[in-house]
Amino acid sequence: MTTAALPVDRVLYTVEAAAELLSLGRSTVYELMASGDLPFVKLGRARRIRRADIDLFAAQLQPQSV
C-alpha cells in the first residue's frame, strides 16, 4: 500500500488503487467485483475499475445505525 495521493483526474483505477480510494481491502474489492456489485473492465489480464463506477458504488452505500 502506498501513501502517495491518488490523482483525481484518473479514469481507470487498479484494484489496489480503488481499494485505497474506498478505504477497503484489496480482497474485499475483488469480492465486490466477483459479485457484480462493483463493475470493472478487463484489458488483457488486467482488471480496471472506472472512477464513475467507484463513485456510484460509494453513493449507493446505505448508512448503518447502531
Phi, psi and omega per residue, in radians:
M1 nan 2.364 -3.127
T2 -1.762 2.802 3.106
T3 -1.826 0.027 3.134
A4 -1.241 2.575 3.125
A5 -1.253 2.456 3.118
L6 -1.452 2.390 3.099
P7 -1.167 2.431 -3.095
V8 -1.329 -0.488 -3.053
D9 -1.492 0.115 3.133
R10 -1.216 2.405 -3.131
V11 -1.617 -0.747 -3.131
L12 -2.009 2.419 -3.133
Y13 -2.074 2.506 2.973
T14 -1.224 2.909 3.098
V15 -1.045 -0.730 -3.128
E16 -1.123 -0.747 -3.139
A17 -1.189 -0.684 3.101
A18 -1.131 -0.696 3.112
A19 -1.079 -0.748 3.133
E20 -1.158 -0.722 3.139
L21 -1.101 -0.665 -3.131
L22 -1.535 -0.075 -3.058
S23 1.019 0.768 3.107
L24 -2.156 2.898 3.056
G25 -1.384 2.719 -3.141
R26 -1.026 -0.750 -3.118
S27 -1.181 -0.563 3.079
T28 -1.127 -0.716 3.111
V29 -1.122 -0.719 3.078
Y30 -1.074 -0.684 3.107
E31 -1.138 -0.719 3.104
L32 -1.117 -0.654 3.097
M33 -1.173 -0.763 -3.116
A34 -1.142 -0.597 -3.128
S35 -1.412 -0.185 -3.121
G36 1.541 0.036 3.138
D37 -1.300 -0.426 3.118
L38 -2.235 1.788 -3.110
P39 -1.115 2.656 3.116
F40 -2.569 2.875 3.039
V41 -1.995 2.584 3.130
K42 -1.997 2.121 3.129
L43 -2.057 1.730 -3.009
G44 1.184 -2.155 3.091
R45 -1.643 -0.134 -3.074
A46 -1.530 2.463 3.038
R47 -1.913 2.306 3.118
R48 -2.257 2.592 -3.117
I49 -2.033 2.239 3.137
R50 -1.256 2.505 3.133
R51 -1.027 -0.678 3.139
A52 -1.062 -0.664 3.126
D53 -1.243 -0.596 3.072
I54 -1.129 -0.814 -3.134
D55 -1.106 -0.730 3.132
L56 -1.126 -0.746 3.113
F57 -1.039 -0.820 -3.113
A58 -1.144 -0.652 -3.126
A59 -1.191 -0.474 -3.108
Q60 -1.497 -0.121 3.120
L61 -1.200 2.369 -3.130
Q62 -1.678 2.318 3.078
P63 -1.150 2.525 -3.140
Q64 -1.807 2.384 3.046
S65 -1.687 2.637 -3.079
V66 -1.596 nan nan
